[in-house]
Amino acid sequence: MRSSEPIIHIDPELCTGCRRCAAVCPVDAIIGEPGQPQEVDAHRCVICGQCVQICTAYAPDHLEPADGLKAKRLQRGQLPSVREPLFAAYSTGQALGVKRALADSALYKVVQCAPAIRVSLAEEFGLPLGTLTPGKMAAALRRLKFDRIYDTNFGADVTIMEEGTELIGRVMSGERLPMFTSCCPAWVKHAETAAPELLDHLSSCKSPMQMVGALVKTYGAKQDGVDPAKIYSVAVMPCTCKEFECSREEMEVDGLREVDVVITTRELAHLIKDAGIDFMNLPDEPFDSPLGLYSGAGSIFGVTGGVMEAAIRTGYELVTHETIPNLQLDFVRGEEGLRTATVQLGELELKVAVIAGLKYVSAILNQVKAGQCPYHFIEVMGCPEGCVSGGGQPKLLLETMRKSAYQARKSSVYRHDSHQQVRKSHENPAIIKLYKDFLGEPLGHVPHHLLHTTYQSREKAVSPISAGREGGRI
């Protein structure tokens, strides 16, 4: 799939025009009159999938495939053997292609899983909200015939090494401040579309997913003695926008796609069910080394404020050369909205902000444009409570259940962090070895080639006729 192809769709045969999707869209990308089928403005859409999560218009599940449901499932890239309601708002699926690839013995199949997957996947199998199942998840992926089970958490630790070093350099030089995080592809696409003049303020770091993808086909390939061209790299993400991200033209390493395909939490559950794997009774199994070892800091990337907290844990020690007194940084933890704080790093007073939900970013961007933004470092997550509330997560129809699920998943993420023996990215032994044996220094030549990127303006000219419809420009 090319990055220009739409990923989020609304089925006009199922849409009732309730406009609940429009109410949750942070960028006004849903177009239509009440009571009529809605459409998605693909240019403005940030592919966050919140419309998919909230949609309640669906085809009756008692209808047989002869009524066209099987054809619709195939059109959407879903596994026809896994029966579930077809909702009007949906994201294009990749499960069928992954199933075919897993049966291809000529491919070396590698998978990575985002931090939020291990606290949500079990919900698809009837376990309580927020149940933490990294071991069962790894076991299920092995039974799906993946050759290596790696972890996006490892990439999160690499991100902290690169992004933390980049931030310190910018603060010391006073250039291109504030620096925004670049982990969330929905936020990056929004910045490219609505505020392209500010793209220099984004960190140049690729997302943890793309960093792992680049390392899988270089460092990992060398470790395993595998031809990188034969590697089929799959990422399991809570985010519907990650498929867009992996298809971006710049996400290549030495002529190869860093990540070949992305599937969501829901799609992984479908693959497991389709293969007849008894998820509930699987034993706990480990991730593979070296790209499967991670710190507690890497695991908290799945919640809003997690990137900021992980960065401060490492940044504090890089600047002061002292041990950070408290690893639990409650002042950056929270929910939807804007949170700000001042962090003392020795003699350096670092002003930070955490934004959860793109509807809250406009005011900050206006401050930056006016040269009046007081912050040094700003984390932006497109979804309300970070990746745990992503558009690719298990679908929950009731508002009260969604809130309960987000809280349970966040609590589980933080509990997972607290139980890790290593809780700072720079102390992860696998990270230390990676830099010693392969990458060299953060921001060095090899990291620059593999782990950093540039952004492109996606600004669309607005004609006087369409100006009213093109509202939302920052």
URSULGI-V318189 format. One record per helix or strand of 2 or more residues. SS is the DSSP state (H for helix, E for strand). FROM is the first residue (numbers start at 1). LEN is the number of residues. Records with the same first field share a line. If there is no record, write none. Layout:
SS: FROM-LEN + FROM-LEN
This chain:
E: 8-3 + 30-2 + 39-2 + 89-3 + 108-6 + 148-4 + 179-2 + 231-7 + 252-2 + 256-2 + 261-4 + 337-9 + 348-9 + 377-5
H: 20-5 + 50-5 + 65-3 + 69-7 + 95-8 + 117-3 + 121-5 + 134-10 + 152-22 + 185-10 + 196-6 + 208-17 + 228-3 + 242-5 + 265-10 + 279-3 + 296-7 + 306-15 + 330-3 + 358-3 + 362-8 + 387-3 + 399-20 + 425-3 + 429-11 + 445-7
